Amino acid sequence: SYDRSSTELLAVQTEIGRRVAEQLDLSVPAAAGALAAAGLDAAAYQAFLDGRAHLYSDEELDYRTAIASLERAVELEPGFVRAWALLSEANGLLVHFGIDPSSERRDRARQALDRALDLGPDLPEVHRANGFYLYRCQGDLESSLAELRLAQASLPNDSEVLVGIAYVERRRGNWEASLAAHRRALDLDPWNPSFIWNMGSSLIYLRRYDEAEQMLGRAIAVAPGMRTPHFLLATADVLHDGSTERARRVLDEMPGPRDDRWARAVWDLEVFDGNHRAALDLVESSEAARWRGTPTSLLACLNERALHFDSAANQSCSDAVRLLLEDLEKQPRDPSLLAALAEANALAGDQAGAARQLQLVREVGVNDAVVAADLAVELAWLEMLGGNLDNAVDQLEVALQSPARVSVPVLRNSADWAPLHDNPRFQRLIATPQGA
């Protein structure tokens, strides 16, 4: 029993932890930070815990709430190194998921990391934060992995470190190494829905759709209110079946707001089935200029061109080009933005401009296996859109031989790929089980 004041609760917690470790003859590394809470302001520690809890989410509001809590923690306790490290990670999540990829947000992640490095450069939590910063904000996969390995040396059973290694290995194209690290993280933290749905995402790229659907069903069972597993399950169902039937049910039944994220997922299904009027209705009923960063004018342009609303399409394409050029001023070497601009130019009838953007995409180069996989499919579609059907088939052949979110059932059934359906090489490609 302990007779202490209420202001000493953290000290009691630390003492209990130390005594348990001694009685069990456990070795706790001095740098591990496991027993470092004793001298902290209690309100600062509570704010830290609140911030950490809100990071176990997939929604922008939770990430911003986490940042606010962690900023409160370091305001109350300026020397709270673990809070500074986690604050860097939280800002990096906004960059990574495209919620706020601005240079200002990256700077905030860097500033929090620099403060953590000043306070505790050898702490494993700081190595972990550095690893995530290098991954999410810099795209430096090799350096990121090195930092995460340093963290793992002191925290071998930290599931967050292990799953970070899994994410980086996935981006490096080491899919089996990624799955092995991911499984270990799930062994340690089997109820973490973020870990579960991320494993499902990897299995989608590997075309292991049965396993992916099981994993995503597990994530939904663990966290029914989390929306990302539902979106991924819809994607897996379409890739598996080449049909939108099951995916539509998933989106109809999923919880949460019918916001731009949901509308974009439904829009994709309508376009898949060739329902451009219904897709355009979704865009026109929205007042947002962007859905998850994509100009809605670009989506409208595609629908309007398919519906032969040429005057409206010209205006929408022009608006999309303007917005994408503004984005490229801030991120001139972003391959996804360059590909989107190529699409807008092609839909506007500027084939020369589209070709220039495609060439820039190829010149930029991509060292991220996930981005490269997505881009391979996008490039095939853009080649088709420009009338270069053989080039499109060449690109699809490569995509089907590698992890990617494309499958033979999708190529057979999606209206997206209708211009290729009379191409003999395309017909031979979809007649094989490859990529099914």
C-alpha positions as CSV (number, residue, x, y, z in Angstrom):
1,S,0.0,0.0,0.0
2,Y,1.1,3.6,-0.6
3,D,0.3,6.7,1.4
4,R,0.9,9.6,-1.0
5,S,-0.8,12.8,-2.1
6,S,-2.9,12.9,-5.3
7,T,-0.1,14.9,-7.0
8,E,2.2,11.9,-6.7
9,L,0.1,9.3,-8.6
10,L,2.5,9.1,-11.5
11,A,5.4,8.6,-9.1
12,V,3.5,5.7,-7.5
13,Q,2.8,4.2,-10.9
14,T,6.5,4.4,-11.7
15,E,7.5,2.8,-8.4
16,I,5.0,0.0,-8.9
17,G,6.4,-0.7,-12.3
18,R,10.0,-0.7,-11.1
19,R,9.1,-3.1,-8.2
20,V,7.3,-5.5,-10.5
21,A,10.3,-5.5,-12.8
22,E,12.6,-6.2,-10.0
23,Q,10.5,-9.0,-8.5
24,L,10.2,-10.7,-11.9
25,D,13.9,-10.1,-12.5
26,L,13.2,-8.2,-15.7
27,S,15.7,-6.0,-17.4
28,V,14.2,-2.7,-18.4
29,P,16.5,-0.6,-20.7
30,A,17.3,2.7,-19.2
31,A,16.6,4.4,-22.5
32,A,13.2,2.7,-23.0
33,G,11.2,5.4,-21.3
34,A,8.9,2.8,-19.7
35,L,9.3,4.3,-16.2
36,A,9.8,7.9,-17.2
37,A,6.4,9.4,-16.2
38,A,7.2,10.0,-12.5
39,G,8.1,13.7,-12.6
40,L,5.5,14.8,-15.1
41,D,2.7,17.2,-14.6
42,A,-0.4,15.0,-14.2
43,A,-2.5,17.1,-16.6
44,A,0.3,17.0,-19.2
45,Y,0.4,13.2,-18.9
46,Q,-3.4,13.0,-19.3
47,A,-3.3,15.2,-22.4
48,F,-0.6,12.9,-23.8
49,L,-2.7,9.8,-23.2
50,D,-5.7,11.5,-24.7
51,G,-3.7,12.5,-27.8
52,R,-2.3,8.9,-28.2
53,A,-5.9,7.5,-27.9
54,H,-7.2,9.7,-30.7
55,L,-4.4,8.5,-33.0
56,Y,-6.0,5.0,-33.1
57,S,-8.4,6.3,-35.7
58,D,-8.8,6.9,-39.4
59,E,-10.6,10.2,-39.4
60,E,-9.2,13.7,-39.8
61,L,-11.1,15.1,-36.8
62,D,-9.5,12.6,-34.5
63,Y,-6.0,13.4,-35.8
64,R,-6.5,17.1,-35.3
65,T,-7.9,16.4,-31.8
66,A,-4.8,14.4,-31.1
67,I,-2.5,17.2,-32.2
68,A,-4.4,19.7,-30.0
69,S,-4.1,17.3,-27.0
70,L,-0.4,16.8,-27.6
71,E,0.3,20.5,-28.0
72,R,-1.4,21.0,-24.7
73,A,0.8,18.3,-23.1
74,V,4.0,20.0,-24.3
75,E,2.7,23.4,-23.3
76,L,2.2,22.2,-19.7
77,E,5.4,20.1,-19.7
78,P,7.9,21.6,-22.2
79,G,10.5,18.8,-21.4
80,F,8.0,16.0,-22.2
81,V,10.1,14.2,-24.8
82,R,7.6,11.4,-25.6
83,A,4.8,14.0,-26.2
84,W,7.0,15.9,-28.6
85,A,7.9,12.7,-30.5
86,L,4.2,11.7,-30.7
87,L,3.3,15.2,-31.8
88,S,5.6,14.8,-34.7
89,E,4.0,11.5,-35.6
90,A,0.5,13.0,-35.4
91,N,1.4,15.9,-37.8
92,G,3.0,13.4,-40.1
93,L,-0.3,11.4,-40.4
94,L,-2.0,14.5,-41.8
95,V,0.7,14.7,-44.5
96,H,0.7,10.9,-45.2
97,F,-3.0,10.6,-45.7
98,G,-3.1,13.6,-48.0
99,I,-5.3,15.6,-45.5
100,D,-2.8,18.4,-45.2
101,P,0.4,17.7,-47.3
102,S,1.5,21.4,-47.1
103,S,5.0,22.4,-46.4
104,E,3.7,24.1,-43.2
105,R,2.4,20.8,-41.9
106,R,5.6,19.1,-42.7
107,D,7.5,21.9,-40.9
108,R,5.3,21.4,-37.8
109,A,6.2,17.7,-37.8
110,R,9.9,18.5,-38.2
111,Q,9.8,21.2,-35.4
112,A,8.3,18.7,-33.0
113,L,10.8,16.1,-34.0
114,D,13.7,18.5,-33.6
115,R,12.5,19.3,-30.0
116,A,12.3,15.6,-29.2
117,L,15.8,15.1,-30.6
118,D,17.1,18.0,-28.5
119,L,15.6,16.5,-25.3
120,G,16.2,12.8,-25.8
121,P,18.2,11.9,-29.0
122,D,18.8,8.3,-27.8
123,L,15.3,7.5,-26.7
124,P,13.7,4.7,-28.8
125,E,10.5,6.7,-29.0
126,V,12.4,9.5,-30.6
127,H,14.0,7.0,-33.1
128,R,10.5,5.8,-33.8
129,A,9.2,9.3,-34.4
130,N,12.2,10.1,-36.7
131,G,11.5,6.9,-38.6
132,F,7.9,7.9,-39.2
133,Y,8.8,11.4,-40.1
134,L,11.3,10.2,-42.7
135,Y,8.6,7.8,-44.1
136,R,5.6,10.0,-44.0
137,C,7.0,13.5,-44.7
138,Q,10.2,12.8,-46.6
139,G,9.7,9.5,-48.4
140,D,13.2,8.5,-47.4
141,L,12.5,4.8,-46.9
142,E,16.0,3.6,-46.3
143,S,16.7,6.1,-43.5
144,S,13.3,5.5,-42.1
145,L,13.9,1.8,-41.8
146,A,17.3,2.4,-40.1
147,E,15.7,4.6,-37.5
148,L,12.9,2.1,-36.8
149,R,15.4,-0.7,-36.4
150,L,17.3,1.5,-33.8
151,A,14.0,1.9,-32.0
152,Q,13.3,-1.9,-32.2
153,A,16.7,-2.7,-30.6
154,S,15.4,-1.1,-27.3
155,L,11.7,-1.8,-27.8
156,P,11.6,-5.3,-29.4
157,N,8.0,-5.9,-28.5
158,D,6.6,-2.4,-29.4
159,S,3.8,-3.2,-31.9
160,E,4.0,0.4,-33.3
161,V,7.6,0.0,-34.2
162,L,7.0,-3.3,-35.8
163,V,4.1,-2.1,-37.8
164,G,6.1,0.9,-38.9
165,I,8.7,-1.5,-40.2
166,A,5.9,-3.4,-42.0
167,Y,4.7,-0.2,-43.7
168,V,8.2,0.8,-44.8
169,E,9.0,-2.7,-46.1
170,R,5.7,-2.6,-48.1
171,R,6.7,0.7,-49.7
172,R,10.1,-0.7,-50.5
173,G,8.4,-3.6,-52.4
174,N,9.5,-6.2,-49.8
175,W,5.9,-7.6,-49.5
176,E,6.7,-10.8,-47.6
177,A,9.0,-9.1,-45.2
178,S,6.2,-6.5,-44.6
179,L,3.7,-9.3,-44.0
180,A,6.0,-11.0,-41.5
181,A,6.5,-7.8,-39.5
182,H,2.8,-7.1,-39.7
183,R,1.9,-10.5,-38.3
184,R,4.3,-10.0,-35.4
185,A,2.7,-6.6,-34.6
186,L,-0.8,-8.2,-34.7
187,D,0.4,-11.0,-32.4
188,L,1.3,-8.3,-29.9
189,D,-1.7,-6.1,-30.5
190,P,-4.5,-8.3,-32.0
191,W,-7.3,-5.9,-31.4
192,N,-5.7,-2.9,-33.1
193,P,-8.1,-2.1,-36.0
194,S,-5.6,0.0,-37.8
195,F,-3.1,-2.8,-37.9
196,I,-5.8,-5.2,-39.1
197,W,-7.1,-3.1,-42.0
198,N,-3.5,-2.2,-43.1
199,M,-2.8,-6.0,-43.4
200,G,-6.0,-6.3,-45.4
201,S,-4.7,-3.5,-47.7
202,S,-1.5,-5.4,-48.4
203,L,-3.4,-8.5,-49.2
204,I,-5.5,-6.6,-51.7
205,Y,-2.3,-5.5,-53.6
206,L,-1.1,-9.1,-53.5
207,R,-4.5,-10.2,-55.0
208,R,-5.2,-12.5,-52.0
209,Y,-8.7,-11.4,-52.0
210,D,-10.2,-14.1,-49.8
211,E,-7.7,-13.4,-47.0
212,A,-8.1,-9.6,-47.5
213,E,-11.9,-9.9,-47.1
214,Q,-11.5,-12.0,-44.0
215,M,-9.0,-9.5,-42.5
216,L,-11.2,-6.5,-43.3
217,G,-14.2,-8.3,-41.8
218,R,-12.2,-8.8,-38.7
219,A,-11.3,-5.1,-38.5
220,I,-15.0,-4.2,-38.9
221,A,-15.9,-6.6,-36.1
222,V,-13.3,-5.0,-33.8
223,A,-14.2,-1.4,-34.7
224,P,-17.6,-1.2,-36.4
225,G,-17.5,2.6,-36.4
226,M,-14.2,2.8,-38.2
227,R,-14.8,3.5,-41.9
228,T,-11.5,2.7,-43.6
229,P,-12.1,-1.1,-43.4
230,H,-15.5,-0.7,-45.1
231,F,-13.9,1.3,-48.0
232,L,-11.2,-1.3,-48.4
233,L,-13.7,-4.2,-48.2
234,A,-15.7,-2.5,-51.1
235,T,-12.4,-2.3,-53.1
236,A,-11.5,-5.9,-52.4
237,D,-15.0,-7.1,-53.4
238,V,-14.9,-5.3,-56.8
239,L,-11.4,-6.6,-57.6
240,H,-12.4,-10.1,-56.6
241,D,-15.7,-10.3,-58.5
242,G,-15.4,-7.7,-61.2
243,S,-18.9,-6.6,-59.9
244,T,-20.1,-3.7,-57.8
245,E,-23.0,-5.6,-56.2
246,R,-21.3,-6.6,-52.9
247,A,-19.3,-3.3,-52.8
248,R,-22.5,-1.3,-53.0
249,R,-24.0,-3.1,-50.0
250,V,-20.9,-2.4,-48.0
251,L,-21.1,1.3,-48.7
252,D,-24.8,1.4,-48.1
253,E,-24.5,-0.3,-44.7
254,M,-21.3,1.4,-43.5
255,P,-21.6,3.9,-40.5
256,G,-20.7,7.5,-40.5
257,P,-21.4,10.6,-42.6
258,R,-22.1,10.6,-46.3
259,D,-19.2,12.9,-46.8
260,D,-16.8,13.5,-49.7
261,R,-14.9,10.3,-48.9
262,W,-18.1,8.2,-49.1
263,A,-19.3,10.1,-52.2
264,R,-16.0,9.4,-54.0
265,A,-16.2,5.7,-53.3
266,V,-19.8,5.6,-54.7
267,W,-18.8,7.7,-57.7
268,D,-16.1,5.2,-58.5
269,L,-18.7,2.4,-58.5
270,E,-21.0,4.4,-60.7
271,V,-18.2,5.0,-63.2
272,F,-17.2,1.3,-63.1
273,D,-20.7,0.4,-64.2
274,G,-20.9,3.2,-66.8
275,N,-23.6,5.1,-64.9
276,H,-22.1,8.6,-65.7
277,R,-25.4,10.4,-65.1
278,A,-25.7,9.0,-61.5
279,A,-22.0,9.8,-61.0
280,L,-22.4,13.4,-62.2
281,D,-25.4,13.8,-59.9
282,L,-23.1,13.0,-57.0
283,V,-20.7,15.6,-58.0
284,E,-23.3,18.3,-58.7
285,S,-25.0,17.7,-55.4
286,S,-21.7,18.4,-53.6
287,E,-20.6,21.9,-52.8
288,A,-17.0,20.8,-52.3
289,A,-14.3,21.9,-54.7
290,R,-12.3,18.8,-53.9
291,W,-12.9,15.3,-52.7
292,R,-10.0,14.1,-50.7
293,G,-7.7,16.4,-52.6
294,T,-9.1,15.6,-56.1
295,P,-10.8,18.5,-57.8
296,T,-14.5,17.6,-58.3
297,S,-14.3,19.5,-61.6
298,L,-12.0,16.8,-62.9
299,L,-14.6,14.1,-61.9
300,A,-17.4,16.2,-63.5
301,C,-15.3,16.6,-66.7
302,L,-15.0,12.8,-67.1
303,N,-18.7,12.3,-66.6
304,E,-19.7,15.2,-68.8
305,R,-17.4,14.0,-71.6
306,A,-18.9,10.5,-71.4
307,L,-22.4,12.0,-71.6
308,H,-21.4,14.3,-74.5
309,F,-22.1,17.4,-72.5
310,D,-19.2,19.0,-74.3
311,S,-19.6,22.6,-73.4
312,A,-19.9,21.8,-69.7
313,A,-17.0,19.4,-70.0
314,N,-14.8,22.1,-71.5
315,Q,-15.5,24.4,-68.5
316,S,-15.0,21.6,-65.9
317,C,-11.7,20.5,-67.5
318,S,-10.5,24.1,-67.6
319,D,-11.3,24.5,-63.9
320,A,-9.5,21.2,-63.1
321,V,-6.4,22.2,-65.0
322,R,-6.3,25.5,-63.1
323,L,-6.6,23.9,-59.7
324,L,-4.0,21.2,-60.5
325,L,-1.5,23.7,-61.8
326,E,-1.9,25.6,-58.4
327,D,-1.2,22.3,-56.6
328,L,1.9,21.6,-58.7
329,E,3.4,25.0,-57.8
330,K,3.6,23.6,-54.3
331,Q,4.5,20.0,-55.2
332,P,6.1,20.2,-58.7
333,R,7.4,16.6,-58.6
334,D,4.3,14.9,-57.3
335,P,3.7,12.0,-59.8
336,S,0.0,11.7,-58.8
337,L,-0.6,15.4,-59.5
338,L,1.2,15.1,-62.8
339,A,-0.9,12.1,-63.7
340,A,-4.1,14.0,-62.8
341,L,-3.1,16.9,-64.9
342,A,-2.4,14.6,-67.8
343,E,-6.0,13.2,-67.4
344,A,-7.4,16.7,-67.3
345,N,-5.5,17.7,-70.4
346,A,-6.6,14.6,-72.3
347,L,-10.2,15.1,-71.4
348,A,-9.9,18.7,-72.5
349,G,-8.6,17.5,-75.9
350,D,-5.1,18.7,-75.3
351,Q,-3.3,15.5,-76.2
352,A,0.1,17.2,-76.6
353,G,-0.3,18.6,-73.0
354,A,-1.3,15.2,-71.7
355,A,1.7,13.6,-73.4
356,R,4.0,16.2,-71.8
357,Q,2.6,15.4,-68.4
358,L,3.0,11.7,-68.9
359,Q,6.6,12.1,-69.9
360,L,7.2,14.1,-66.7
361,V,5.6,11.4,-64.6
362,R,8.1,8.9,-66.1
363,E,11.0,11.3,-65.6
364,V,10.2,11.9,-61.9
365,G,10.5,8.3,-61.0
366,V,9.0,6.6,-58.0
367,N,10.8,4.8,-55.2
368,D,7.6,3.8,-53.4
369,A,6.2,0.4,-54.4
370,V,2.7,1.3,-53.4
371,V,2.6,4.6,-55.3
372,A,4.3,2.9,-58.3
373,A,1.6,0.1,-58.3
374,D,-1.2,2.7,-58.3
375,L,0.6,4.8,-60.9
376,A,1.0,1.8,-63.2
377,V,-2.7,1.3,-63.4
378,E,-3.3,5.1,-63.8
379,L,-0.7,5.3,-66.6
380,A,-2.4,2.4,-68.5
381,W,-5.7,4.2,-68.3
382,L,-4.1,7.5,-69.5
383,E,-2.5,5.8,-72.4
384,M,-5.9,4.4,-73.3
385,L,-7.5,7.8,-72.9
386,G,-5.0,9.2,-75.3
387,G,-5.8,6.5,-77.9
388,N,-2.5,4.6,-77.4
389,L,-4.2,1.3,-77.0
390,D,-1.1,-0.9,-77.4
391,N,0.8,1.2,-74.9
392,A,-2.1,0.7,-72.5
393,V,-2.0,-3.0,-72.9
394,D,1.8,-3.0,-72.4
395,Q,1.3,-1.1,-69.1
396,L,-1.5,-3.5,-68.0
397,E,0.7,-6.5,-68.6
398,V,3.3,-5.1,-66.3
399,A,0.7,-4.2,-63.7
400,L,-0.8,-7.7,-63.7
401,Q,2.6,-9.3,-63.1
402,S,3.2,-7.2,-59.9
403,P,1.2,-6.3,-56.7
404,A,-1.4,-3.7,-57.8
405,R,-5.0,-2.8,-57.4
406,V,-6.1,-4.2,-60.7
407,S,-7.4,-7.6,-61.6
408,V,-8.6,-9.6,-64.6
409,P,-12.3,-9.5,-63.4
410,V,-12.1,-5.8,-63.3
411,L,-10.6,-5.5,-66.7
412,R,-13.3,-7.8,-68.1
413,N,-16.3,-6.0,-66.6
414,S,-15.5,-2.3,-65.9
415,A,-16.8,0.3,-68.3
416,D,-13.6,2.2,-67.5
417,W,-11.7,-0.1,-69.8
418,A,-14.4,-0.3,-72.6
419,P,-12.2,1.3,-75.3
420,L,-9.8,-1.7,-75.0
421,H,-12.5,-4.4,-75.3
422,D,-12.0,-4.8,-79.1
423,N,-8.2,-4.9,-78.9
424,P,-7.0,-8.5,-79.7
425,R,-4.0,-8.2,-77.3
426,F,-6.3,-7.0,-74.5
427,Q,-8.7,-9.9,-75.1
428,R,-5.8,-12.4,-74.9
429,L,-4.7,-10.6,-71.6
430,I,-8.0,-11.0,-69.9
431,A,-8.5,-14.6,-71.2
432,T,-5.7,-15.7,-68.9
433,P,-6.0,-16.3,-65.1
434,Q,-3.0,-14.0,-64.5
435,G,-3.9,-11.3,-62.0
436,A,-7.3,-12.8,-61.3
